[in-house]
Amino acid sequence: MSDVAKPNNPEDDWKIWLVVNPATWLMPIFFALLVLAIAVHWVVFAVGLGWQ
Amino acid sequence: MADQSLSGLTDQQAKEFHEQFKVTYTAFVGLAALAHLFVIAANPWW
């Protein structure tokens, strides 16, 4: 198990695209980000930190 | 078919895409930081 190459980040970050094809997954990633942003804003307003 | 990556991208394509991804992501973080500074200026949450 020790001869496995250790990842070296951020230099090796680009290799994610050798696993995740952006042509397929870039828009789903953007939509997930949008859902997360809406959820965060929802919570912030729900706890009363939004402008009243 | 053996030496193709899981995503099908070549190393060169992955590196090229990552360069653009970093630029766009940096812009996103910058804009979010700016928005947070406006909120802090207008209505600090602590």
Backbone of each chain as nested JSON, in Angstrom:
{
  "chains": [
    {"id": "A", "residues": [
      {"number": 1, "name": "MET", "atoms": {"N": [0.838, -1.175, 0.0], "CA": [0.0, 0.0, 0.0], "C": [0.894, 1.254, 0.0]}},
      {"number": 2, "name": "SER", "atoms": {"N": [2.192, 1.126, 0.406], "CA": [2.948, 2.362, 0.6], "C": [3.452, 2.899, -0.737]}},
      {"number": 3, "name": "ASP", "atoms": {"N": [3.396, 2.055, -1.861], "CA": [3.961, 2.576, -3.115], "C": [2.941, 3.428, -3.862]}},
      {"number": 4, "name": "VAL", "atoms": {"N": [1.768, 3.696, -3.24], "CA": [0.759, 4.529, -3.909], "C": [1.22, 5.986, -3.823]}},
      {"number": 5, "name": "ALA", "atoms": {"N": [1.137, 6.717, -4.97], "CA": [1.613, 8.105, -5.0], "C": [0.731, 8.956, -4.091]}},
      {"number": 6, "name": "LYS", "atoms": {"N": [1.357, 9.77, -3.247], "CA": [0.572, 10.636, -2.35], "C": [0.145, 11.875, -3.139]}},
      {"number": 7, "name": "PRO", "atoms": {"N": [-1.116, 12.331, -2.989], "CA": [-1.543, 13.541, -3.697], "C": [-0.806, 14.759, -3.162]}},
      {"number": 8, "name": "ASN", "atoms": {"N": [-0.57, 15.711, -4.019], "CA": [0.14, 16.919, -3.63], "C": [-0.726, 18.1, -4.062]}},
      {"number": 9, "name": "ASN", "atoms": {"N": [-1.512, 18.653, -3.084], "CA": [-2.449, 19.722, -3.453], "C": [-1.908, 21.062, -2.987]}},
      {"number": 10, "name": "PRO", "atoms": {"N": [-2.232, 22.176, -3.669], "CA": [-3.138, 22.306, -4.813], "C": [-2.523, 21.972, -6.169]}},
      {"number": 11, "name": "GLU", "atoms": {"N": [-1.239, 21.544, -6.221], "CA": [-0.633, 21.307, -7.524], "C": [-1.397, 20.246, -8.309]}},
      {"number": 12, "name": "ASP", "atoms": {"N": [-1.948, 19.232, -7.61], "CA": [-2.635, 18.141, -8.311], "C": [-4.139, 18.359, -8.405]}},
      {"number": 13, "name": "ASP", "atoms": {"N": [-4.626, 19.516, -8.0], "CA": [-6.089, 19.749, -8.013], "C": [-6.689, 19.483, -9.383]}},
      {"number": 14, "name": "TRP", "atoms": {"N": [-5.998, 19.815, -10.446], "CA": [-6.533, 19.707, -11.815], "C": [-6.928, 18.276, -12.141]}},
      {"number": 15, "name": "LYS", "atoms": {"N": [-6.355, 17.31, -11.392], "CA": [-6.636, 15.908, -11.723], "C": [-8.068, 15.514, -11.44]}},
      {"number": 16, "name": "ILE", "atoms": {"N": [-8.798, 16.345, -10.671], "CA": [-10.22, 16.043, -10.432], "C": [-10.963, 15.904, -11.757]}},
      {"number": 17, "name": "TRP", "atoms": {"N": [-10.516, 16.664, -12.77], "CA": [-11.193, 16.655, -14.063], "C": [-10.83, 15.42, -14.888]}},
      {"number": 18, "name": "LEU", "atoms": {"N": [-9.906, 14.614, -14.383], "CA": [-9.641, 13.319, -15.015], "C": [-10.65, 12.295, -14.518]}},
      {"number": 19, "name": "VAL", "atoms": {"N": [-11.386, 12.669, -13.452], "CA": [-12.408, 11.775, -12.884], "C": [-13.799, 12.333, -13.173]}},
      {"number": 20, "name": "VAL", "atoms": {"N": [-13.962, 13.667, -12.933], "CA": [-15.268, 14.299, -13.115], "C": [-15.259, 15.047, -14.44]}},
      {"number": 21, "name": "ASN", "atoms": {"N": [-16.117, 14.654, -15.378], "CA": [-16.123, 15.312, -16.683], "C": [-16.93, 16.605, -16.605]}},
      {"number": 22, "name": "PRO", "atoms": {"N": [-16.272, 17.779, -16.753], "CA": [-17.008, 19.037, -16.626], "C": [-18.076, 19.218, -17.696]}},
      {"number": 23, "name": "ALA", "atoms": {"N": [-17.919, 18.574, -18.85], "CA": [-18.949, 18.698, -19.893], "C": [-20.268, 18.134, -19.376]}},
      {"number": 24, "name": "THR", "atoms": {"N": [-20.161, 17.158, -18.465], "CA": [-21.375, 16.565, -17.877], "C": [-21.763, 17.251, -16.588]}},
      {"number": 25, "name": "TRP", "atoms": {"N": [-20.734, 17.562, -15.74], "CA": [-21.027, 17.937, -14.354], "C": [-20.89, 19.414, -14.017]}},
      {"number": 26, "name": "LEU", "atoms": {"N": [-20.409, 20.278, -14.921], "CA": [-20.217, 21.69, -14.538], "C": [-21.558, 22.34, -14.208]}},
      {"number": 27, "name": "MET", "atoms": {"N": [-22.569, 22.159, -15.029], "CA": [-23.873, 22.781, -14.745], "C": [-24.521, 22.185, -13.491]}},
      {"number": 28, "name": "PRO", "atoms": {"N": [-24.524, 20.859, -13.298], "CA": [-25.049, 20.358, -12.021], "C": [-24.309, 20.936, -10.814]}},
      {"number": 29, "name": "ILE", "atoms": {"N": [-22.99, 21.146, -10.949], "CA": [-22.236, 21.751, -9.843], "C": [-22.74, 23.172, -9.608]}},
      {"number": 30, "name": "PHE", "atoms": {"N": [-22.954, 23.932, -10.709], "CA": [-23.451, 25.312, -10.561], "C": [-24.839, 25.308, -9.928]}},
      {"number": 31, "name": "PHE", "atoms": {"N": [-25.712, 24.37, -10.341], "CA": [-27.069, 24.336, -9.766], "C": [-27.021, 23.969, -8.289]}},
      {"number": 32, "name": "ALA", "atoms": {"N": [-26.099, 23.039, -7.911], "CA": [-25.956, 22.685, -6.491], "C": [-25.513, 23.914, -5.709]}},
      {"number": 33, "name": "LEU", "atoms": {"N": [-24.593, 24.714, -6.307], "CA": [-24.119, 25.94, -5.651], "C": [-25.276, 26.917, -5.479]}},
      {"number": 34, "name": "LEU", "atoms": {"N": [-26.138, 26.999, -6.487], "CA": [-27.288, 27.92, -6.422], "C": [-28.243, 27.475, -5.32]}},
      {"number": 35, "name": "VAL", "atoms": {"N": [-28.51, 26.176, -5.24], "CA": [-29.404, 25.65, -4.193], "C": [-28.819, 25.942, -2.824]}},
      {"number": 36, "name": "LEU", "atoms": {"N": [-27.495, 25.75, -2.683], "CA": [-26.84, 26.018, -1.401], "C": [-26.958, 27.5, -1.036]}},
      {"number": 37, "name": "ALA", "atoms": {"N": [-26.735, 28.377, -2.027], "CA": [-26.804, 29.822, -1.756], "C": [-28.221, 30.217, -1.344]}},
      {"number": 38, "name": "ILE", "atoms": {"N": [-29.231, 29.655, -2.021], "CA": [-30.62, 29.965, -1.666], "C": [-30.899, 29.463, -0.25]}},
      {"number": 39, "name": "ALA", "atoms": {"N": [-30.406, 28.259, 0.071], "CA": [-30.646, 27.698, 1.399], "C": [-30.01, 28.573, 2.477]}},
      {"number": 40, "name": "VAL", "atoms": {"N": [-28.778, 29.011, 2.229], "CA": [-28.094, 29.847, 3.227], "C": [-28.849, 31.157, 3.418]}},
      {"number": 41, "name": "HIS", "atoms": {"N": [-29.269, 31.783, 2.289], "CA": [-30.008, 33.045, 2.432], "C": [-31.324, 32.814, 3.165]}},
      {"number": 42, "name": "TRP", "atoms": {"N": [-31.966, 31.685, 2.875], "CA": [-33.254, 31.359, 3.532], "C": [-33.057, 31.308, 5.042]}},
      {"number": 43, "name": "VAL", "atoms": {"N": [-32.003, 30.587, 5.467], "CA": [-31.739, 30.456, 6.91], "C": [-31.418, 31.812, 7.513]}},
      {"number": 44, "name": "VAL", "atoms": {"N": [-30.587, 32.594, 6.839], "CA": [-30.188, 33.902, 7.38], "C": [-31.42, 34.778, 7.584]}},
      {"number": 45, "name": "PHE", "atoms": {"N": [-32.317, 34.76, 6.605], "CA": [-33.539, 35.564, 6.763], "C": [-34.456, 34.934, 7.815]}},
      {"number": 46, "name": "ALA", "atoms": {"N": [-34.465, 33.604, 7.884], "CA": [-35.379, 32.935, 8.825], "C": [-34.982, 33.245, 10.267]}},
      {"number": 47, "name": "VAL", "atoms": {"N": [-33.66, 33.388, 10.505], "CA": [-33.254, 33.653, 11.88], "C": [-33.265, 35.158, 12.17]}},
      {"number": 48, "name": "GLY", "atoms": {"N": [-33.786, 35.914, 11.196], "CA": [-33.986, 37.338, 11.478], "C": [-32.791, 38.219, 11.208]}},
      {"number": 49, "name": "LEU", "atoms": {"N": [-31.766, 37.679, 10.497], "CA": [-30.588, 38.515, 10.227], "C": [-30.723, 39.281, 8.923]}},
      {"number": 50, "name": "GLY", "atoms": {"N": [-31.835, 39.042, 8.196], "CA": [-32.021, 39.766, 6.94], "C": [-32.503, 41.184, 7.212]}},
      {"number": 51, "name": "TRP", "atoms": {"N": [-32.597, 41.993, 6.121], "CA": [-33.113, 43.353, 6.329], "C": [-34.621, 43.254, 6.607]}},
      {"number": 52, "name": "GLN", "atoms": {"N": [-35.071, 44.007, 7.574], "CA": [-36.519, 43.866, 7.912], "C": [-37.308, 44.976, 7.269]}}
    ]},
    {"id": "B", "residues": [
      {"number": 1, "name": "MET", "atoms": {"N": [-8.153, 1.778, -25.315], "CA": [-9.122, 2.251, -24.341], "C": [-8.489, 2.234, -22.941]}},
      {"number": 2, "name": "ALA", "atoms": {"N": [-7.292, 1.602, -22.776], "CA": [-6.784, 1.395, -21.428], "C": [-6.292, 2.707, -20.835]}},
      {"number": 3, "name": "ASP", "atoms": {"N": [-5.613, 3.588, -21.654], "CA": [-4.95, 4.723, -20.994], "C": [-5.861, 5.944, -20.921]}},
      {"number": 4, "name": "GLN", "atoms": {"N": [-7.174, 5.805, -21.221], "CA": [-8.067, 6.966, -21.144], "C": [-8.439, 7.202, -19.677]}},
      {"number": 5, "name": "SER", "atoms": {"N": [-8.636, 8.498, -19.33], "CA": [-8.989, 8.814, -17.935], "C": [-10.441, 8.419, -17.695]}},
      {"number": 6, "name": "LEU", "atoms": {"N": [-10.813, 8.417, -16.402], "CA": [-12.193, 8.059, -16.035], "C": [-13.184, 9.024, -16.67]}},
      {"number": 7, "name": "SER", "atoms": {"N": [-12.797, 10.306, -16.739], "CA": [-13.735, 11.303, -17.278], "C": [-13.656, 11.362, -18.802]}},
      {"number": 8, "name": "GLY", "atoms": {"N": [-12.552, 10.813, -19.348], "CA": [-12.389, 10.884, -20.797], "C": [-11.554, 12.073, -21.231]}},
      {"number": 9, "name": "LEU", "atoms": {"N": [-11.258, 12.978, -20.285], "CA": [-10.422, 14.13, -20.636], "C": [-8.955, 13.721, -20.648]}},
      {"number": 10, "name": "THR", "atoms": {"N": [-8.178, 14.364, -21.494], "CA": [-6.722, 14.173, -21.468], "C": [-6.146, 15.063, -20.367]}},
      {"number": 11, "name": "ASP", "atoms": {"N": [-4.894, 14.807, -19.987], "CA": [-4.242, 15.643, -18.971], "C": [-4.266, 17.113, -19.404]}},
      {"number": 12, "name": "GLN", "atoms": {"N": [-3.97, 17.334, -20.701], "CA": [-3.914, 18.709, -21.219], "C": [-5.268, 19.387, -21.101]}},
      {"number": 13, "name": "GLN", "atoms": {"N": [-6.338, 18.67, -21.453], "CA": [-7.693, 19.254, -21.381], "C": [-8.056, 19.544, -19.929]}},
      {"number": 14, "name": "ALA", "atoms": {"N": [-7.707, 18.631, -19.03], "CA": [-8.037, 18.812, -17.615], "C": [-7.303, 20.031, -17.057]}},
      {"number": 15, "name": "LYS", "atoms": {"N": [-6.023, 20.165, -17.402], "CA": [-5.247, 21.32, -16.921], "C": [-5.811, 22.612, -17.491]}},
      {"number": 16, "name": "GLU", "atoms": {"N": [-6.154, 22.592, -18.771], "CA": [-6.683, 23.784, -19.426], "C": [-8.016, 24.199, -18.785]}},
      {"number": 17, "name": "PHE", "atoms": {"N": [-8.901, 23.209, -18.544], "CA": [-10.201, 23.524, -17.931], "C": [-9.998, 24.057, -16.525]}},
      {"number": 18, "name": "HIS", "atoms": {"N": [-9.052, 23.458, -15.785], "CA": [-8.82, 23.859, -14.404], "C": [-8.347, 25.308, -14.315]}},
      {"number": 19, "name": "GLU", "atoms": {"N": [-7.566, 25.739, -15.306], "CA": [-7.104, 27.14, -15.294], "C": [-8.311, 28.075, -15.343]}},
      {"number": 20, "name": "GLN", "atoms": {"N": [-9.272, 27.773, -16.22], "CA": [-10.47, 28.629, -16.325], "C": [-11.31, 28.49, -15.06]}},
      {"number": 21, "name": "PHE", "atoms": {"N": [-11.392, 27.277, -14.537], "CA": [-12.204, 27.036, -13.334], "C": [-11.674, 27.869, -12.182]}},
      {"number": 22, "name": "LYS", "atoms": {"N": [-10.34, 27.944, -12.057], "CA": [-9.733, 28.729, -10.966], "C": [-10.063, 30.199, -11.117]}},
      {"number": 23, "name": "VAL", "atoms": {"N": [-10.033, 30.708, -12.345], "CA": [-10.324, 32.133, -12.579], "C": [-11.769, 32.432, -12.183]}},
      {"number": 24, "name": "THR", "atoms": {"N": [-12.689, 31.612, -12.66], "CA": [-14.115, 31.856, -12.378], "C": [-14.407, 31.701, -10.9]}},
      {"number": 25, "name": "TYR", "atoms": {"N": [-13.793, 30.71, -10.278], "CA": [-14.031, 30.48, -8.852], "C": [-13.471, 31.63, -8.021]}},
      {"number": 26, "name": "THR", "atoms": {"N": [-12.298, 32.142, -8.419], "CA": [-11.71, 33.277, -7.7], "C": [-12.619, 34.495, -7.804]}},
      {"number": 27, "name": "ALA", "atoms": {"N": [-13.191, 34.704, -9.002], "CA": [-14.108, 35.841, -9.166], "C": [-15.327, 35.66, -8.263]}},
      {"number": 28, "name": "PHE", "atoms": {"N": [-15.849, 34.424, -8.193], "CA": [-17.018, 34.148, -7.347], "C": [-16.702, 34.457, -5.887]}},
      {"number": 29, "name": "VAL", "atoms": {"N": [-15.535, 33.982, -5.409], "CA": [-15.16, 34.218, -4.014], "C": [-14.975, 35.713, -3.765]}},
      {"number": 30, "name": "GLY", "atoms": {"N": [-14.366, 36.407, -4.737], "CA": [-14.171, 37.845, -4.585], "C": [-15.49, 38.578, -4.457]}},
      {"number": 31, "name": "LEU", "atoms": {"N": [-16.441, 38.236, -5.32], "CA": [-17.753, 38.907, -5.276], "C": [-18.46, 38.592, -3.964]}},
      {"number": 32, "name": "ALA", "atoms": {"N": [-18.354, 37.329, -3.507], "CA": [-19.019, 36.952, -2.257], "C": [-18.395, 37.711, -1.088]}},
      {"number": 33, "name": "ALA", "atoms": {"N": [-17.075, 37.868, -1.119], "CA": [-16.4, 38.603, -0.04], "C": [-16.865, 40.056, -0.042]}},
      {"number": 34, "name": "LEU", "atoms": {"N": [-16.977, 40.628, -1.248], "CA": [-17.433, 42.025, -1.366], "C": [-18.847, 42.161, -0.798]}},
      {"number": 35, "name": "ALA", "atoms": {"N": [-19.708, 41.205, -1.144], "CA": [-21.102, 41.251, -0.663], "C": [-21.126, 41.161, 0.863]}},
      {"number": 36, "name": "HIS", "atoms": {"N": [-20.269, 40.302, 1.414], "CA": [-20.226, 40.179, 2.873], "C": [-19.754, 41.479, 3.514]}},
      {"number": 37, "name": "LEU", "atoms": {"N": [-18.783, 42.165, 2.859], "CA": [-18.303, 43.449, 3.409], "C": [-19.425, 44.485, 3.407]}},
      {"number": 38, "name": "PHE", "atoms": {"N": [-20.256, 44.484, 2.327], "CA": [-21.39, 45.42, 2.292], "C": [-22.348, 45.103, 3.444]}},
      {"number": 39, "name": "VAL", "atoms": {"N": [-22.61, 43.814, 3.676], "CA": [-23.547, 43.453, 4.754], "C": [-22.955, 43.867, 6.09]}},
      {"number": 40, "name": "ILE", "atoms": {"N": [-21.647, 43.652, 6.273], "CA": [-20.994, 44.042, 7.53], "C": [-21.101, 45.551, 7.722]}},
      {"number": 41, "name": "ALA", "atoms": {"N": [-20.903, 46.296, 6.617], "CA": [-20.981, 47.759, 6.732], "C": [-22.411, 48.198, 7.068]}},
      {"number": 42, "name": "ALA", "atoms": {"N": [-23.393, 47.53, 6.47], "CA": [-24.786, 47.98, 6.632], "C": [-25.407, 47.393, 7.904]}},
      {"number": 43, "name": "ASN", "atoms": {"N": [-25.107, 46.104, 8.194], "CA": [-25.881, 45.473, 9.256], "C": [-25.088, 44.315, 9.852]}},
      {"number": 44, "name": "PRO", "atoms": {"N": [-24.042, 44.601, 10.645], "CA": [-23.204, 43.504, 11.158], "C": [-24.017, 42.523, 11.964]}},
      {"number": 45, "name": "TRP", "atoms": {"N": [-23.677, 41.222, 11.803], "CA": [-24.531, 40.217, 12.415], "C": [-24.008, 39.772, 13.774]}},
      {"number": 46, "name": "TRP", "atoms": {"N": [-23.022, 40.536, 14.345], "CA": [-22.599, 40.203, 15.707], "C": [-22.835, 41.397, 16.593]}}
    ]}
  ]
}
